[in-house]
Amino acid sequence: MVDKYQILLFYKFVEITNSEKEAVNHLAYCKSLGVKGRILIADEGINGTISGTIEQTEAYMREMHSNPLYSDMEFKIDPAEEHAFRKIFVRHRKELVTLEYKNPINPAVTSGKRLDPIQFHEYLQRDDVIVVDGRNDYEYDLGHFRNAIKPEVETFKEFPDWINENLSEFKDRPILTYCTGGIRCEKLTSVLLDQGFTDVYQLDGGIVTYGKDPEVEGKLFDGKCYVFDERMSVTINHTDEDTLITACKHCHKPSAHYINCTNNDCDAQYICCEDCEEEMQGFCSSECKEIEHAL
């Protein structure tokens, strides 16, 4: 089947004047164009993932690049057979990634040194580096770079305290950070620099860019990468080293299939193979299944 759609992942830290109005106008434009997805706009910039036909997404990129605010914004592009979203949401936020940090930071001005996929792969093999996953714990569980530290956080705003409690002893070591598309580790490196770390790096373009590099081929990434659309996960490691590191909650067979529990009061997100999803009707446990059927 020929792919007729594309999925765009993008962000840019840039000062936006009257960002609330910008969000309203941007929603109207996206609706007129017919793309679907989720976009956040704040005083500090824009962050989004959208899907659409090739014609729609190409038009969107042309329009964004014609705006001086976004003229150099990079887009990560994935081919698709259909939309990855059901609706379009454009929302105004105080922050693109909620941090609520005590000190003012500006990732557009101060952030960690950028490493391209080849450079990042080389750093991963050094003995002196500390590799920090800049995502949430459930994303790490699905897939991560080998030897990366798992952040014991459920939300991004927990990172400053986690850094202070877990990384302070490594201020004289090179710190590598990464996330899905780059925005979280860019902000995370700003926090690290503010807290006194000096040798700080970020994976430019995030995991998805790393997986597309023809020379690196996603090496040293184990498992799958969680993505915030209906695909739920994508392959990063395209070598024969590609392994699943997660298993079905019910049968414990290797799987990277994330679903939400059918019980709306639970709505837990968990790994479930397609066979067990059908057998358990999407419930994460017998208890949830019984509760829902009793209603």
C-alpha positions in Angstrom: 0.0 0.0 0.0 1.3 3.4 -0.9 1.6 5.8 2.0 -0.7 8.8 1.3 -0.3 10.5 4.7 2.5 12.0 6.8 3.0 12.5 10.5 4.9 15.6 11.5 6.7 16.1 14.8 8.0 19.6 15.6 8.8 22.2 18.2 10.7 25.5 18.6 11.6 27.6 21.5 10.9 31.1 20.4 9.3 34.2 22.0 5.7 34.5 20.8 3.9 37.8 21.4 0.2 37.3 22.3 0.5 33.6 22.3 -3.2 33.1 23.2 -4.3 34.8 20.0 -1.7 32.8 18.1 -3.3 29.6 19.4 -6.8 30.7 18.3 -5.6 31.7 14.8 -3.5 28.5 14.5 -6.4 26.3 15.3 -8.5 28.0 12.6 -5.7 27.5 10.1 -5.3 23.8 10.9 -9.1 23.2 10.6 -9.1 24.9 7.2 -6.2 22.8 6.1 -7.7 19.5 7.4 -4.8 18.3 9.5 -5.3 16.5 12.8 -3.2 16.3 15.9 -2.1 18.1 19.1 -0.3 21.5 19.2 0.7 23.5 22.2 1.5 27.2 21.9 3.0 29.3 24.7 4.9 32.5 25.2 8.1 30.4 24.9 7.2 28.7 21.6 5.3 25.9 19.8 5.3 22.1 20.2 3.2 19.7 18.1 2.4 16.5 16.3 0.0 16.4 13.4 -1.0 14.1 10.6 -2.5 14.7 7.2 -2.3 13.9 3.6 1.1 14.5 1.9 -0.4 17.6 0.3 -1.8 18.9 3.6 1.3 18.4 5.6 3.6 19.9 2.9 1.3 22.9 2.8 1.5 23.2 6.6 5.3 23.1 6.5 5.5 25.7 3.8 3.2 28.0 5.7 5.2 27.6 8.9 8.5 28.2 7.2 7.1 31.4 5.6 6.6 32.8 9.1 9.7 34.5 10.5 9.1 32.9 13.9 9.3 29.4 12.5 11.4 29.8 9.4 14.1 27.5 10.6 11.9 25.0 12.5 12.8 21.4 11.8 10.1 18.8 11.1 10.5 15.1 11.7 8.5 13.3 9.1 7.0 9.8 9.2 5.1 8.2 6.3 1.7 6.8 7.2 -1.2 5.0 5.7 -3.9 7.1 7.5 -4.4 9.8 10.1 -2.6 9.2 13.4 -5.1 11.4 15.2 -8.9 11.7 15.2 -9.2 15.5 15.9 -7.2 18.6 15.9 -6.4 20.4 19.1 -4.4 23.6 19.4 -4.2 24.8 23.0 -2.5 27.7 24.8 -0.3 26.8 27.7 1.9 28.7 30.2 4.8 26.3 29.3 5.3 23.9 26.3 6.5 21.3 28.8 5.2 21.9 32.3 8.2 22.4 34.6 7.2 25.1 37.1 10.9 25.6 37.8 11.9 28.0 40.6 14.4 30.0 38.4 13.7 31.6 35.0 15.3 29.6 32.2 15.3 30.1 28.5 16.2 27.0 26.4 16.3 29.2 23.3 19.3 31.0 24.9 21.0 28.5 27.2 20.8 24.7 26.8 23.1 21.7 26.5 25.5 21.1 23.6 23.8 19.4 20.7 25.0 16.0 19.5 23.9 14.5 16.2 23.1 10.8 16.1 26.6 9.8 15.2 28.2 11.9 17.9 25.6 10.7 20.4 26.3 7.0 19.5 30.0 7.6 20.1 29.3 9.2 23.5 27.1 6.3 24.5 30.1 4.0 24.3 32.3 6.1 26.6 32.9 4.9 30.2 32.7 8.3 31.8 29.3 9.5 30.7 26.0 9.6 32.6 23.0 8.9 30.4 19.7 10.4 31.5 16.4 9.6 30.0 14.4 12.8 29.9 11.0 11.1 29.6 8.5 9.6 32.0 9.0 6.2 33.6 6.5 4.4 31.4 8.2 5.6 28.3 11.5 4.3 29.6 10.0 1.0 30.4 8.9 0.5 26.8 12.3 1.3 25.4 15.5 3.3 26.2 19.2 3.6 25.4 21.4 1.0 26.9 22.7 1.9 30.3 20.5 5.0 30.6 19.3 6.0 34.0 15.6 5.5 34.5 14.0 8.7 36.0 11.7 7.8 38.8 9.3 10.6 37.8 5.7 10.5 36.6 5.6 14.1 35.4 8.3 16.4 33.9 8.1 18.9 36.7 9.5 16.3 39.1 12.8 16.4 37.3 14.5 19.3 39.2 14.1 17.6 42.5 15.1 14.2 41.0 18.3 15.8 39.6 19.2 17.3 42.9 18.6 14.0 44.8 20.2 11.6 42.2 22.8 13.4 40.0 24.5 15.9 42.3 27.5 13.6 42.8 28.1 13.5 39.0 28.6 17.3 38.4 32.2 16.6 37.1 31.0 14.0 34.6 29.6 14.4 31.1 25.8 14.2 31.2 23.9 12.9 28.1 20.2 13.6 27.9 17.6 12.5 25.4 13.8 12.4 24.8 11.4 11.6 22.0 11.7 14.6 19.7 14.2 16.9 21.6 12.0 19.4 23.4 12.1 17.9 26.9 15.9 17.2 26.9 16.5 20.8 25.6 14.6 22.1 28.6 16.1 19.5 30.9 19.7 20.6 29.9 18.8 24.2 30.8 17.9 23.0 34.3 21.1 20.9 34.6 23.2 24.0 33.7 21.3 26.1 36.1 22.0 23.6 38.9 25.7 23.7 38.3 26.4 21.0 35.8 28.9 22.1 33.2 29.4 19.3 30.7 25.9 18.8 29.5 24.7 17.3 26.1 21.4 16.7 24.4 20.5 14.4 21.5 19.6 16.8 18.7 16.2 15.8 17.3 15.6 13.2 19.9 15.1 9.5 19.6 13.1 9.6 16.4 15.9 11.4 14.6 18.4 8.9 16.0 16.4 6.0 14.6 16.3 7.5 11.1 20.1 8.1 10.7 21.3 5.7 8.0 24.7 5.2 9.6 23.7 4.7 13.2 20.5 2.7 12.4 19.2 3.1 16.0 22.0 1.1 17.5 22.2 0.7 21.3 18.5 1.5 21.7 16.6 -1.4 23.2 12.8 -1.8 22.9 10.4 0.6 21.2 9.9 4.3 21.4 6.6 5.5 22.9 4.9 8.2 20.7 1.9 10.3 21.6 -0.5 9.3 18.8 -2.5 6.3 17.8 0.6 4.3 16.8 1.6 4.2 20.5 5.1 3.0 19.6 7.6 3.0 16.8 10.8 1.0 16.0 14.1 2.8 16.5 16.8 0.1 16.3 16.8 -1.2 12.7 19.7 -3.7 13.2 19.5 -7.3 14.2 20.1 -6.1 17.8 16.5 -4.8 17.9 14.8 -6.4 20.9 11.6 -6.1 22.8 12.2 -5.4 26.5 8.5 -5.3 27.6 6.0 -8.1 28.0 2.3 -8.6 28.0 0.7 -7.9 31.4 -1.5 -11.0 31.1 0.5 -13.8 29.3 4.0 -12.3 29.7 5.0 -12.8 26.1 7.2 -10.1 24.5 5.1 -7.2 23.3 5.3 -3.5 22.8 1.5 -3.0 22.3 0.3 -0.2 24.7 -3.5 0.1 25.4 -5.7 1.8 28.0 -7.9 -0.3 30.3 -11.5 -0.5 29.0 -12.7 0.4 32.5 -12.9 4.2 32.2 -12.5 4.6 36.0 -9.2 2.8 35.8 -7.9 3.9 32.3 -4.5 2.4 33.2 -2.1 2.3 30.3 -0.3 -1.0 30.0 1.4 -3.5 27.7 -1.0 -6.1 26.3 -0.5 -8.4 23.3 -3.3 -8.3 20.7 -4.4 -11.9 21.6 -4.9 -11.0 25.2 -6.5 -7.7 24.3 -9.2 -9.6 22.5 -9.5 -12.3 25.2 -9.7 -9.7 28.1 -11.7 -7.3 26.1 -9.1 -4.6 26.8 -9.4 -4.8 30.6 -6.1 -4.7 32.6 -7.4 -7.1 35.2 -10.2 -9.5 36.0 -11.3 -7.1 38.7 -11.8 -4.2 36.2 -13.6 -6.6 33.8 -16.0 -7.6 36.6 -16.6 -4.0 37.7 -17.4 -2.8 34.2 -19.7 -5.8 33.4 -21.5 -5.3 36.7 -22.6 -1.8 35.7 
